Amino acid sequence: MPLQATMVLRNGRVFTVDRNRPWAEAVAVRDDRIIRVGDNSEVDELCGENTVVIDAKGRLVLPGFIDGHIHTSTAFQEVFWARLGDAESIEDIAAIVREHRDEHPEDGIVCGTGWVYDAVLSDGKFPKKEDMDRIVSDKPLLIVSYDGWVGLGNSKFTELAIESFKGGPSELGGMERDPGTNEPTGVFHNPGDLIYLAGGLSSKIREKELEGLRWVFRQLPKYGITGVHDAQSDFKTLDEYSRLREEGGLLVRTYIAYNYDKNTTEEDLRKVADMAANSSDEWVRLGVVKLFIDGVLDSHTAAMLEPYSDDPSTNGKTLYTPDQFNDIVTTLDGMGFQCMTHSCGDRGVRVVLDAYEHAADGNAPRERRHRIEHIEMVSDADIPRFRKLGVIASMQPIHAVLGLDTTLERAAGPERMSKSFPWRSLDEAGAVLAFSSDWSVADMNPLAGIQAAVARDWGSGANQAVSLEKAIEAYTLNGAYASFEEKVKGSIEEDKLADFIVLSENLFEMDSKRIGDVEVLMTVVGGREAYLSERF
């Protein structure tokens, strides 16, 4: 007698992302696993008196989305900092920041996040600390750009940063200095460390960080996300994840990347390796290390092969020399870590590919699945190397939408912009595409990302659109592949984890420019309802 199902979904249009059986009508689940995929009659025989039966009513069913690059560990900014995404000018920012300051007099610092470059730039230059003093002068002030790569501080915050980071670098990762006087300007590139410095001045910061995690994990199932890759965590964040899990708030599966910087020690890495070996399961896994090689095009910190179109005096810098980066990657690779490296510029991508190849040549053979994150620009000559080296192209289609009519297009120029975000070229060259949002930089909604990938119709970049099937695969099965989990999740197949979603409309039967408006009606994670819309 067959096992009785604990849950059955019937009458669906089930796109399985299983190439052996792409479409089905019904799915049967026992506990947290899929036990049968087929038509209604094939799963009906598994129903019993205690089986939960879901009538999909002909709606599209997909595997749960896996966001392969998201910043859940900094969600506290979204909850507790001033939100500046709607500001169109520095005057708008000032009004929002002052209101936030007045509403939170208990905080020893004023923080905001989300501003776009066009709102603050004047003749291509960022406001200085003296400009920020005119917004807030009685407390330290830090406001961070939407992409997290530029921070603007007032005089009090700049003094705080100087005191806290004596002897630190003045280039990428540190503070900008006036070339004439060598005085700090209050502009900070890659202000990641400063975000936590700022957080330390906020009241009840540990509780705020944990509440940020609670908040974001409540949001994820609403968008059909059943798994995430947290792209930048540390030991403190790992403790917060443990607490969240203990209290039942970890609603989606998490693959955690430990953030490597110039202060990371061998002891740190051994500790991460030990944690990865002893605490990883189907809900929380470690084993990947996050690296940076460059910045972003908007602030001219991405490493480019040729100078920037709107500033020919620079082509950006790499955070490490090629030899230094080779050594770092070879060490991490030799310890068995997967590497995921932020690289937006085409020269940065080349340095990373070179380092991955160098590590493979010097260390023992194994399946590495190293990744490059973002890849906004890449040389035609380097595209075939992704398949050759087995490197995953971890990309965010929604960024291509953000890049239109902004500083990104001005920085790259029309010719390079036409070759930017080369999803199709990489796919046709045999690379594995894994899609994601990079939230909070962009909308976490995977359907908005899928729309950007398939409905790309701007300029001569239109030939970089991918098929709907490919976009869905990149947001599901390939996301599982990017964390070595394609055998247990990422598609609707027997013996895999029961992670799937029901949508309000069939993506295969609609205008691709409307995909982002489709609603997730139900999200199931591990055979249990994680989200149910009132419209279901």
Sequence and secondary structure as in RCSB ss.txt:
>XXXX:A:sequence
MPLQATMVLRNGRVFTVDRNRPWAEAVAVRDDRIIRVGDNSEVDELCGENTVVIDAKGRLVLPGFIDGHIHTSTA
FQEVFWARLGDAESIEDIAAIVREHRDEHPEDGIVCGTGWVYDAVLSDGKFPKKEDMDRIVSDKPLLIVSYDGWV
GLGNSKFTELAIESFKGGPSELGGMERDPGTNEPTGVFHNPGDLIYLAGGLSSKIREKELEGLRWVFRQLPKYGI
TGVHDAQSDFKTLDEYSRLREEGGLLVRTYIAYNYDKNTTEEDLRKVADMAANSSDEWVRLGVVKLFIDGVLDSH
TAAMLEPYSDDPSTNGKTLYTPDQFNDIVTTLDGMGFQCMTHSCGDRGVRVVLDAYEHAADGNAPRERRHRIEHI
EMVSDADIPRFRKLGVIASMQPIHAVLGLDTTLERAAGPERMSKSFPWRSLDEAGAVLAFSSDWSVADMNPLAGI
QAAVARDWGSGANQAVSLEKAIEAYTLNGAYASFEEKVKGSIEEDKLADFIVLSENLFEMDSKRIGDVEVLMTVV
GGREAYLSERF
>XXXX:A:secstr
     SEEEES EEE   TTS EESEEEEETTEEEEEE HHHHHTT  TT EEEE TT EEEE EEEEEE GGGT
HHHHHSEE TT  SHHHHHHHHHHHHHH TT SSEEEEEE HHHH BTTB   HHHHHTT  SS EEEEETTSSE
EEE HHHHHHHHHHTTT  SSTTSEEE TTT  EEEEEES HHHHHHHHHTSTTHHHHHHHHHHHHHHHGGGGTE
EEEEEEEE HHHHHHHHHHHHTT   SEEEEEEE  TT  HHHHHHHHHHHHHH  SSEEEEEEEEES   TTTT
 S  SS BTTBTT     SS HHHHHHHHHHHHHTT EEEEEE SHHHHHHHHHHHHHHHHHS       EEEE 
 S  GGGHHHHHHHT EEEE THHHHHTTTSHHHHHHHHHHHTT S HHHHHHTT  EEE   TTSS   HHHHH
HHHHS  SGGGGGG   HHHHHHHTTHHHHHTTT TTTSSS  TTSB  EEEESS GGGS GGGGGG  EEEEEE
TTEEEEE TT 
